[in-house]
Amino acid sequence: MKRKSASITGKLLPFAAVAGVLLVWQIVTGLGLIPKYLLPSPLDVGRAFVSDFPLLMEHARVTLIEAFLGLFCGIVVGFLIACLMDRFEPLYLAAYPLIILTQTIPTVAIAPLLVLWFGYEMMPKILLVILTTFFPITVSLLTGFRSADEDLIRLLTSMGAGRGQIFRIVKCPQALPHFFGSLRISVSYAIVAAVISEWLGGFGGLGVYMTRVKKSFSFDKMFAVIFLISAISLLLMKLVDILQKKCMPWEEKG
């Protein structure tokens, strides 16, 4: 009974913390301690969200398409690179430092170049999402492949199993926790990368919407789209948790 009560309390605490922050925020803005043109109240943000809801959903659709296409390609690229690096040691030694180097370049520095090279359509947005998401996927999968049970691999090898069978039976299942851990990071990175690329030019998307409302000093709408981006990221991370439970039912039983 105590464990159940502690579990319920643990689930309610984050909501209570968020509610507390919103309450303090409302009080501070309501009393005029901070001017509303600098920090709109949560109620103002809520009204802006409701009034612009159809427009927000239209822009969100564009951002989600870019994010999902880029994320899918990032997963495919990350998986292929991780497999090749796990299979060929010289490739691992040569490519791993280069992959690390790609992550030292700021996203905001790459985005203008992609827009310059590929225009204002979806292509540069998708490419930026790929560049942002493939790294955690690659590194996590490679870590999972290389941490596979060596005793089990030797056992299967002695039974005549080939590389493909060992990869399918041992390495892939043992790399799944690493993969889903990186996927949680990548889904949020995908949304952020898509929005950042939209800031620099485009015809639709939440980043384009943010640029437009910023120019009109509509900070209530700015906060509304920020909350929407956060909500989308949290929802996608929750969907990854559900997918992990479906793909790894043995963890639930354990």
Backbone bond lengths (Angstrom), bond angles and torsions (degrees), N, CA, C in turn:
res aa  C-N    CA-C-N  psi(-1)  N-CA   C-N-CA  omega(-1)  CA-C   N-CA-C  phi
1 M - - - 1.465 - - 1.530 111.01 -
2 K 1.358 114.97 -42.08 1.456 119.45 179.71 1.523 110.53 -64.62
3 R 1.361 115.54 -39.35 1.456 119.10 -179.85 1.520 110.96 -64.09
4 K 1.347 116.97 -40.03 1.458 120.58 179.07 1.514 110.70 -65.10
5 S 1.339 116.01 -42.21 1.459 119.91 179.03 1.523 110.97 -63.41
6 A 1.339 116.74 -40.89 1.469 120.45 178.83 1.520 110.69 -65.22
7 S 1.340 116.73 -36.58 1.463 120.70 178.77 1.526 110.96 -65.13
8 I 1.339 116.47 -43.40 1.469 120.57 178.73 1.527 110.60 -63.35
9 T 1.350 115.63 -42.80 1.459 120.09 178.83 1.521 111.45 -62.23
10 G 1.352 116.19 -41.55 1.454 120.47 179.05 1.509 112.77 -62.69
11 K 1.349 116.75 -33.45 1.460 120.16 178.87 1.518 111.97 -76.21
12 L 1.337 116.65 -31.15 1.466 120.13 -177.01 1.521 112.77 -81.73
13 L 1.334 117.20 -26.03 1.459 120.48 -175.95 1.533 113.67 -57.91
14 P 1.351 119.71 -45.22 1.473 118.18 178.52 1.526 112.97 -60.24
15 F 1.347 117.10 -39.90 1.464 120.04 178.44 1.528 110.64 -65.86
16 A 1.336 115.90 -39.10 1.463 119.76 178.31 1.527 110.88 -64.55
17 A 1.339 116.45 -38.81 1.463 120.28 179.33 1.529 111.08 -64.74
18 V 1.326 116.33 -44.32 1.468 120.50 178.38 1.523 110.80 -63.10
19 A 1.346 115.70 -44.18 1.467 119.96 178.71 1.524 111.09 -61.40
20 G 1.335 116.95 -38.63 1.459 120.80 178.57 1.516 112.07 -64.28
21 V 1.330 116.68 -42.14 1.469 120.56 178.53 1.524 110.75 -63.56
22 L 1.343 116.43 -43.62 1.467 120.10 179.48 1.528 111.25 -64.48
23 L 1.332 116.46 -37.70 1.469 120.10 179.39 1.523 110.99 -65.08
24 V 1.334 116.74 -46.55 1.470 120.46 178.55 1.525 109.88 -62.56
25 W 1.316 116.27 -42.05 1.465 121.53 178.24 1.528 110.65 -59.20
26 Q 1.335 117.63 -44.79 1.460 121.75 179.71 1.521 111.68 -64.51
27 I 1.311 116.50 -40.30 1.469 120.63 -179.87 1.522 110.70 -65.73
28 V 1.347 115.62 -45.05 1.466 120.46 -178.36 1.533 110.82 -61.67
29 T 1.328 116.56 -45.54 1.470 119.26 -179.79 1.521 112.08 -74.68
30 G 1.343 115.63 -33.76 1.464 119.30 179.61 1.514 112.67 -66.22
31 L 1.333 116.83 -35.04 1.461 120.90 178.87 1.527 112.66 -81.64
32 G 1.317 116.45 -5.03 1.459 119.90 178.10 1.514 114.15 79.29
33 L 1.347 117.37 16.28 1.460 119.60 178.59 1.524 111.28 -66.03
34 I 1.320 115.89 -30.36 1.467 121.75 174.44 1.526 106.99 -126.51
35 P 1.325 118.65 126.76 1.472 120.31 -178.89 1.528 111.74 -58.47
36 K 1.331 115.93 142.81 1.463 119.94 -177.06 1.521 113.26 -67.40
37 Y 1.338 116.90 -22.33 1.461 117.25 177.99 1.529 111.11 -74.50
38 L 1.359 116.56 -15.36 1.455 120.51 174.31 1.524 111.66 -95.08
39 L 1.334 115.83 -40.63 1.461 120.64 -179.29 1.522 108.94 -140.82
40 P 1.318 118.34 97.68 1.469 120.33 178.59 1.523 110.60 -66.91
41 S 1.314 115.85 152.39 1.463 120.15 -179.46 1.522 110.46 -74.21
42 P 1.333 117.52 159.95 1.474 119.98 175.83 1.522 113.20 -55.91
43 L 1.342 117.33 -34.59 1.466 120.21 178.11 1.527 111.00 -66.06
44 D 1.332 116.45 -40.32 1.468 120.19 177.05 1.528 110.76 -63.86
45 V 1.333 115.36 -40.71 1.467 119.98 178.57 1.527 110.14 -63.97
46 G 1.337 115.65 -41.68 1.467 119.81 178.53 1.514 111.92 -63.00
47 R 1.330 117.20 -42.39 1.470 120.40 178.53 1.531 110.81 -64.77
48 A 1.343 116.39 -39.68 1.469 119.46 178.09 1.522 110.62 -64.72
49 F 1.326 116.42 -38.27 1.468 120.53 179.57 1.530 110.46 -64.04
50 V 1.321 116.32 -43.99 1.469 120.27 -179.32 1.521 111.06 -67.31
51 S 1.318 116.69 -43.46 1.470 119.65 -176.70 1.527 112.06 -67.16
52 D 1.336 116.86 -33.40 1.471 120.78 -178.38 1.526 112.25 -103.29
53 F 1.323 117.09 15.98 1.471 120.25 -173.74 1.532 113.38 -56.10
54 P 1.353 119.32 -49.63 1.480 118.10 179.72 1.529 112.66 -59.14
55 L 1.335 116.54 -40.30 1.471 120.24 179.74 1.529 111.01 -67.71
56 L 1.322 116.01 -40.01 1.469 120.25 177.90 1.526 111.17 -62.28
57 M 1.316 116.66 -42.06 1.462 120.32 -179.69 1.527 111.40 -65.74
58 E 1.325 116.57 -36.00 1.471 119.87 178.51 1.528 110.47 -66.14
59 H 1.331 116.03 -43.95 1.465 119.48 177.99 1.529 110.91 -69.42
60 A 1.323 116.96 -37.00 1.473 120.32 179.02 1.521 110.89 -62.83
61 R 1.319 116.76 -35.56 1.472 120.65 178.87 1.527 110.58 -60.16
62 V 1.333 116.69 -43.34 1.461 120.83 179.73 1.531 110.35 -64.77
63 T 1.328 116.43 -45.99 1.464 120.46 -179.97 1.516 111.72 -61.79
64 L 1.326 117.28 -41.46 1.464 120.82 -179.24 1.524 111.49 -66.74
65 I 1.329 117.20 -37.77 1.470 119.76 176.92 1.527 109.97 -61.62
66 E 1.323 116.08 -47.39 1.469 119.87 178.16 1.516 111.41 -61.12
67 A 1.334 116.42 -44.16 1.468 120.55 -177.38 1.524 111.43 -66.09
68 F 1.333 117.48 -43.69 1.465 120.02 -177.71 1.526 111.92 -69.51
69 L 1.337 117.15 -41.38 1.461 119.34 177.35 1.529 111.00 -62.73
70 G 1.330 116.13 -45.25 1.460 120.12 178.55 1.511 112.48 -65.42
71 L 1.347 116.63 -39.77 1.464 120.38 179.82 1.523 110.84 -65.53
72 F 1.328 116.69 -43.25 1.468 119.97 179.34 1.531 110.42 -60.73
73 C 1.330 115.95 -47.05 1.469 119.41 178.51 1.523 111.07 -64.89
74 G 1.331 117.00 -37.57 1.464 120.70 177.94 1.520 112.12 -63.07
75 I 1.350 116.40 -38.96 1.468 120.42 177.61 1.527 110.51 -65.48
76 V 1.337 116.30 -44.62 1.470 120.60 179.96 1.530 110.40 -62.30
77 V 1.335 116.54 -48.08 1.462 120.84 179.87 1.521 110.54 -62.40
78 G 1.334 116.77 -45.62 1.459 120.64 -179.90 1.520 112.58 -61.93
79 F 1.337 116.21 -41.04 1.470 120.61 179.05 1.525 110.86 -64.46
80 L 1.331 117.27 -45.57 1.465 120.62 -178.53 1.533 111.01 -64.45
81 I 1.329 116.05 -43.90 1.470 119.11 -179.96 1.525 110.43 -64.04
82 A 1.331 117.06 -42.76 1.467 120.56 -179.99 1.528 111.03 -63.11
83 C 1.325 117.09 -41.09 1.470 121.03 178.94 1.526 110.99 -63.60
84 L 1.326 116.86 -45.02 1.462 120.66 -179.09 1.524 111.32 -66.54
85 M 1.327 116.78 -40.39 1.465 119.93 179.66 1.518 111.67 -69.27
86 D 1.315 116.69 -32.93 1.464 119.84 176.51 1.527 110.74 -71.26
87 R 1.314 116.68 -33.28 1.471 121.16 -176.64 1.526 111.63 -79.74
88 F 1.334 117.63 -38.72 1.462 120.91 -174.74 1.533 109.56 -117.75
89 E 1.316 116.77 108.76 1.460 122.25 -178.06 1.531 112.75 -60.97
90 P 1.343 119.88 -42.90 1.477 118.88 178.06 1.534 112.50 -59.68
91 L 1.336 116.18 -37.07 1.462 119.82 177.76 1.523 110.29 -65.49
92 Y 1.325 116.35 -39.54 1.471 120.40 177.39 1.528 110.58 -60.41
93 L 1.333 116.79 -47.84 1.461 121.01 -178.08 1.525 111.73 -64.48
94 A 1.345 116.35 -34.23 1.462 119.87 -177.90 1.526 112.59 -82.58
95 A 1.341 116.60 -40.28 1.469 120.38 -170.81 1.515 114.06 -88.24
96 Y 1.326 117.69 -29.70 1.478 119.40 -174.13 1.534 112.10 -59.36
97 P 1.343 119.21 -46.27 1.484 118.02 177.47 1.530 112.56 -60.98
98 L 1.339 116.95 -35.55 1.468 119.79 179.13 1.523 110.92 -66.42
99 I 1.334 116.40 -39.13 1.467 120.04 178.32 1.524 110.11 -64.62
100 I 1.323 116.60 -41.79 1.470 120.09 176.13 1.521 110.77 -61.50
101 L 1.342 115.92 -40.00 1.463 120.75 -178.53 1.522 111.99 -62.71
102 T 1.336 116.98 -34.69 1.468 119.85 -179.99 1.526 111.92 -62.22
103 Q 1.323 116.42 -25.53 1.460 119.48 -177.35 1.522 113.59 -87.11
104 T 1.335 116.24 -5.92 1.468 119.35 176.79 1.522 111.59 -85.84
105 I 1.337 116.76 -10.70 1.467 120.84 179.26 1.521 108.68 -87.55
106 P 1.323 119.68 122.06 1.470 121.31 -178.37 1.522 112.27 -60.64
107 T 1.324 115.44 142.52 1.464 121.15 179.98 1.520 111.53 -59.31
108 V 1.331 116.19 -39.90 1.469 120.03 -177.73 1.520 111.74 -68.50
109 A 1.352 116.79 -16.12 1.457 119.52 176.99 1.520 111.49 -85.52
110 I 1.334 116.64 -29.72 1.467 120.71 -179.66 1.522 110.83 -80.35
111 A 1.340 116.96 -38.40 1.462 121.15 -173.25 1.527 113.61 -54.93
112 P 1.347 120.59 -45.83 1.482 118.58 179.82 1.529 112.93 -61.88
113 L 1.336 116.56 -34.93 1.461 119.40 179.24 1.518 111.12 -66.68
114 L 1.326 116.53 -41.41 1.462 120.02 179.77 1.529 111.03 -64.58
115 V 1.332 115.60 -40.05 1.472 119.40 177.50 1.529 110.02 -65.07
116 L 1.345 116.71 -39.77 1.464 121.04 179.25 1.526 111.19 -64.38
117 W 1.332 117.18 -40.06 1.463 121.65 -176.50 1.529 113.49 -79.34
118 F 1.345 116.42 -36.91 1.467 119.63 -170.06 1.528 113.91 -116.65
119 G 1.330 117.99 1.46 1.451 120.13 175.62 1.515 113.20 86.95
120 Y 1.332 115.64 -164.23 1.461 121.67 -172.26 1.526 113.36 -104.21
121 E 1.323 117.31 8.82 1.463 119.86 178.54 1.524 110.13 -79.77
122 M 1.325 117.33 -160.95 1.462 121.53 -175.91 1.523 113.73 -75.88
123 M 1.329 117.66 -24.00 1.460 120.99 -172.41 1.533 113.62 -53.45
124 P 1.355 120.15 -52.02 1.471 118.43 -179.09 1.526 112.95 -64.00
125 K 1.340 117.26 -31.22 1.465 119.98 177.74 1.523 110.56 -66.17
126 I 1.326 116.05 -44.94 1.464 120.80 -179.35 1.525 110.30 -64.87
127 L 1.329 117.06 -41.24 1.462 120.67 179.40 1.518 111.53 -62.87
128 L 1.335 117.05 -39.90 1.460 120.06 178.99 1.525 110.68 -66.14
129 V 1.319 117.44 -38.81 1.467 120.94 177.08 1.525 109.78 -63.72
130 I 1.327 117.01 -41.41 1.475 120.21 178.28 1.529 110.29 -60.85
131 L 1.328 116.51 -47.08 1.464 120.53 -178.87 1.530 111.99 -63.47
132 T 1.321 116.07 -29.18 1.464 120.53 -178.79 1.516 112.26 -81.90
133 T 1.320 117.86 -35.04 1.463 120.84 -170.79 1.530 114.68 -96.65
134 F 1.339 117.47 -22.57 1.468 116.72 -174.75 1.524 112.07 -69.57
135 F 1.343 117.74 -27.74 1.464 120.60 -175.67 1.535 112.85 -63.85
136 P 1.336 119.76 -54.50 1.474 117.69 179.08 1.517 112.96 -61.52
137 I 1.335 117.24 -34.72 1.463 120.30 177.80 1.522 110.10 -64.16
138 T 1.325 116.98 -47.90 1.466 121.54 -178.21 1.526 111.48 -60.99
139 V 1.315 116.43 -51.18 1.466 120.62 -175.42 1.526 111.05 -65.16
140 S 1.329 116.98 -42.80 1.467 119.99 -178.49 1.528 111.52 -66.92
141 L 1.332 117.34 -44.18 1.459 120.35 178.55 1.526 110.85 -63.99
142 L 1.315 117.11 -41.71 1.454 120.46 179.20 1.528 110.67 -62.56
143 T 1.328 116.15 -40.89 1.463 119.98 176.14 1.525 111.17 -62.00
144 G 1.336 115.76 -41.84 1.457 119.71 178.34 1.518 113.01 -64.76
145 F 1.333 116.32 -43.41 1.470 120.13 178.59 1.527 111.02 -61.36
146 R 1.330 116.66 -42.63 1.460 120.72 -174.48 1.524 112.80 -79.36
147 S 1.323 117.32 -13.86 1.468 120.16 177.73 1.526 111.97 -97.60
148 A 1.332 116.86 12.09 1.466 120.76 179.10 1.526 110.20 -63.48
149 D 1.314 115.77 151.49 1.469 122.74 -176.87 1.527 110.23 -64.09
150 E 1.336 115.88 112.16 1.466 120.65 -177.98 1.526 111.60 -66.53
151 D 1.336 117.01 -36.37 1.467 119.71 179.25 1.523 111.05 -63.15
152 L 1.321 115.78 -40.94 1.466 119.83 179.19 1.530 110.75 -67.26
153 I 1.327 116.09 -37.86 1.467 119.87 177.83 1.529 110.39 -63.92
154 R 1.347 116.80 -43.79 1.464 119.94 178.53 1.523 111.34 -63.90
155 L 1.331 116.00 -37.64 1.462 119.80 178.60 1.528 110.84 -62.64
156 L 1.322 116.76 -47.32 1.462 120.16 179.92 1.530 111.38 -66.14
157 T 1.342 115.98 -36.09 1.467 119.20 177.97 1.530 110.59 -63.61
158 S 1.331 116.04 -41.26 1.470 119.61 178.78 1.523 112.17 -66.48
159 M 1.323 116.74 -22.75 1.475 121.29 178.45 1.523 111.65 -89.66
160 G 1.334 116.29 3.29 1.452 120.28 175.74 1.513 115.31 92.20
161 A 1.338 117.87 14.05 1.463 120.47 179.61 1.522 110.43 -72.98
162 G 1.328 116.00 140.86 1.454 121.37 178.17 1.514 111.68 -86.39
163 R 1.330 116.70 177.57 1.465 121.08 -179.45 1.533 111.50 -61.16
164 G 1.343 115.07 -41.65 1.456 118.61 -179.71 1.511 112.50 -62.82
165 Q 1.326 117.15 -40.86 1.467 120.59 179.28 1.519 110.93 -67.42
166 I 1.331 117.16 -42.59 1.470 120.47 177.99 1.523 110.24 -61.65
167 F 1.329 115.81 -41.07 1.469 120.20 179.67 1.527 110.54 -62.77
168 R 1.322 116.14 -44.14 1.471 120.85 -176.75 1.528 112.24 -73.49
169 I 1.336 117.71 -38.47 1.457 121.13 -173.21 1.528 112.48 -85.99
170 V 1.340 116.22 -36.65 1.474 119.84 -172.80 1.528 112.04 -108.23
171 K 1.326 115.91 -58.21 1.457 118.88 -168.67 1.524 113.29 -69.38
172 C 1.332 117.67 -44.45 1.464 119.59 -178.46 1.528 112.91 -62.68
173 P 1.348 118.59 -50.74 1.471 118.02 179.14 1.527 113.34 -60.07
174 Q 1.349 116.85 -37.76 1.461 119.18 -177.91 1.529 112.01 -76.90
175 A 1.328 117.07 -15.90 1.463 120.35 177.80 1.524 112.49 -90.52
176 L 1.346 117.45 -10.00 1.472 119.97 -176.45 1.534 113.41 -59.29
177 P 1.348 120.15 -44.91 1.477 117.86 178.27 1.524 112.52 -59.05
178 H 1.331 116.40 -39.26 1.470 119.83 177.54 1.532 110.49 -64.30
179 F 1.340 115.64 -41.39 1.464 119.73 -178.60 1.529 111.12 -62.51
180 F 1.320 117.37 -47.81 1.463 119.55 -177.32 1.526 111.31 -69.22
181 G 1.337 116.99 -30.81 1.462 119.05 174.48 1.519 111.58 -62.47
182 S 1.333 116.33 -41.97 1.466 120.00 178.32 1.521 111.54 -73.52
183 L 1.328 117.08 -30.04 1.467 120.09 -179.64 1.530 110.76 -66.64
184 R 1.332 117.26 -35.62 1.470 120.36 176.38 1.529 110.33 -59.61
185 I 1.321 115.57 -41.04 1.464 119.48 178.40 1.527 110.31 -69.11
186 S 1.330 115.93 -42.82 1.459 120.57 -173.47 1.526 112.88 -66.55
187 V 1.344 117.89 -35.43 1.470 118.65 -178.43 1.528 110.97 -65.36
188 S 1.339 116.17 -37.08 1.469 117.93 177.80 1.522 110.60 -74.12
189 Y 1.345 117.09 -37.97 1.464 120.71 176.22 1.528 110.96 -60.89
190 A 1.331 116.43 -37.23 1.466 120.63 -176.89 1.523 110.86 -62.70
191 I 1.328 117.10 -44.00 1.468 120.66 179.38 1.516 110.68 -65.01
192 V 1.325 116.11 -46.07 1.470 120.45 -178.57 1.524 111.00 -63.18
193 A 1.342 116.59 -43.52 1.471 119.99 -179.69 1.523 111.21 -63.86
194 A 1.326 117.34 -40.06 1.461 120.51 178.58 1.529 110.92 -63.24
195 V 1.325 116.63 -42.55 1.465 120.63 -179.79 1.528 111.05 -65.67
196 I 1.337 116.24 -43.00 1.470 119.91 179.78 1.528 110.88 -61.08
197 S 1.330 116.12 -43.00 1.469 118.98 -179.75 1.527 111.27 -66.57
198 E 1.332 116.60 -30.66 1.477 119.89 178.50 1.517 112.15 -72.26
199 W 1.321 117.36 -25.49 1.464 119.77 176.70 1.528 111.60 -57.28
200 L 1.329 115.87 -34.16 1.466 120.59 -171.66 1.514 113.50 -87.55
201 G 1.313 116.46 -1.11 1.453 119.31 177.42 1.506 112.04 144.36
202 G 1.296 116.05 141.77 1.454 121.30 179.58 1.517 110.08 164.93
203 F 1.316 114.70 176.91 1.461 120.50 -177.96 1.523 112.57 -110.93
204 G 1.317 117.36 -4.27 1.457 121.26 179.38 1.514 110.04 -172.85
205 G 1.329 115.59 164.41 1.454 120.93 -178.28 1.515 111.25 121.99
206 L 1.323 115.87 160.91 1.465 120.19 -177.56 1.526 112.09 -65.41
207 G 1.334 117.27 -30.67 1.459 120.04 176.30 1.518 112.03 -66.24
208 V 1.323 116.43 -39.39 1.469 120.82 176.73 1.531 109.92 -65.31
209 Y 1.324 115.80 -42.70 1.465 120.59 178.01 1.527 110.62 -59.86
210 M 1.347 116.40 -44.55 1.471 120.22 179.81 1.523 111.09 -61.06
211 T 1.316 117.08 -40.77 1.464 120.92 179.74 1.529 111.18 -62.63
212 R 1.310 116.04 -40.81 1.465 120.42 -178.25 1.524 111.88 -68.24
213 V 1.342 117.00 -45.21 1.471 118.65 -177.71 1.523 110.88 -73.20
214 K 1.340 117.59 -26.13 1.461 120.07 176.95 1.527 110.27 -66.13
215 K 1.328 116.52 -40.01 1.461 120.52 -179.66 1.523 111.89 -65.68
216 S 1.339 116.36 -26.86 1.465 119.99 178.49 1.532 111.82 -95.24
217 F 1.341 116.64 6.63 1.466 123.01 178.01 1.536 111.81 58.60
218 S 1.325 116.06 33.39 1.475 120.56 177.26 1.534 108.48 -91.03
219 F 1.336 115.39 78.91 1.464 119.09 -173.67 1.524 112.53 -70.57
220 D 1.333 117.48 -24.24 1.453 118.87 175.42 1.530 110.66 -64.46
221 K 1.331 116.50 -38.08 1.465 120.48 177.02 1.527 111.26 -72.65
222 M 1.325 116.21 -31.70 1.468 119.55 175.91 1.524 110.07 -62.12
223 F 1.332 116.40 -46.56 1.462 119.79 179.22 1.526 111.26 -66.43
224 A 1.329 116.59 -33.43 1.468 120.03 179.20 1.526 110.85 -62.17
225 V 1.337 116.79 -43.59 1.463 119.34 -179.15 1.526 110.85 -73.39
226 I 1.330 117.86 -30.78 1.465 120.50 175.17 1.526 110.41 -63.49
227 F 1.331 116.28 -44.75 1.462 120.12 177.55 1.524 111.14 -63.24
228 L 1.333 116.42 -37.60 1.461 119.95 179.48 1.529 110.66 -65.24
229 I 1.327 117.47 -42.70 1.464 121.04 178.43 1.527 110.47 -62.07
230 S 1.326 116.28 -42.37 1.473 120.07 178.27 1.524 110.93 -63.47
231 A 1.336 116.37 -42.38 1.468 120.16 -179.51 1.524 111.22 -64.60
232 I 1.337 117.11 -40.59 1.465 120.63 178.17 1.524 110.60 -63.18
233 S 1.328 116.72 -43.52 1.466 120.69 -179.87 1.524 111.11 -62.78
234 L 1.329 116.84 -43.85 1.463 120.34 178.92 1.525 111.47 -64.52
235 L 1.327 116.67 -39.90 1.466 120.51 178.91 1.524 110.85 -64.23
236 L 1.326 117.15 -42.79 1.458 120.61 179.37 1.532 111.39 -65.09
237 M 1.325 116.92 -38.34 1.466 120.02 177.41 1.529 111.08 -65.18
238 K 1.322 116.08 -36.53 1.462 119.91 176.96 1.531 110.29 -67.41
239 L 1.317 117.40 -38.32 1.466 120.88 176.98 1.525 111.04 -63.75
240 V 1.334 117.09 -35.07 1.462 120.33 175.70 1.523 110.57 -64.29
241 D 1.339 116.87 -40.30 1.472 120.40 176.67 1.528 110.91 -59.92
242 I 1.336 116.26 -43.65 1.474 120.11 179.32 1.526 110.37 -64.51
243 L 1.324 116.46 -42.45 1.467 120.64 179.06 1.525 110.93 -63.05
244 Q 1.323 116.90 -39.16 1.464 120.18 178.80 1.526 111.31 -63.07
245 K 1.317 116.90 -40.41 1.460 120.21 178.73 1.524 111.42 -65.61
246 K 1.336 116.22 -34.37 1.466 119.79 178.51 1.524 111.08 -71.53
247 C 1.339 116.24 -38.51 1.466 120.46 -176.77 1.526 112.50 -83.45
248 M 1.332 117.38 -21.11 1.465 120.80 -177.92 1.524 110.22 -128.51
249 P 1.327 117.96 63.32 1.479 120.16 -177.47 1.509 113.33 -64.19
250 W 1.354 117.46 -22.00 1.465 119.64 -179.20 1.516 112.30 -66.89
251 E 1.340 118.11 -25.13 1.463 120.32 177.78 1.526 111.08 -69.64
252 E 1.344 116.58 -36.06 1.461 120.97 177.87 1.520 110.25 -65.50
253 K 1.332 115.82 -41.62 1.466 119.85 -179.71 1.517 111.08 -67.74
254 G 1.333 114.79 -33.11 1.464 117.43 179.11 1.511 111.56 -70.91
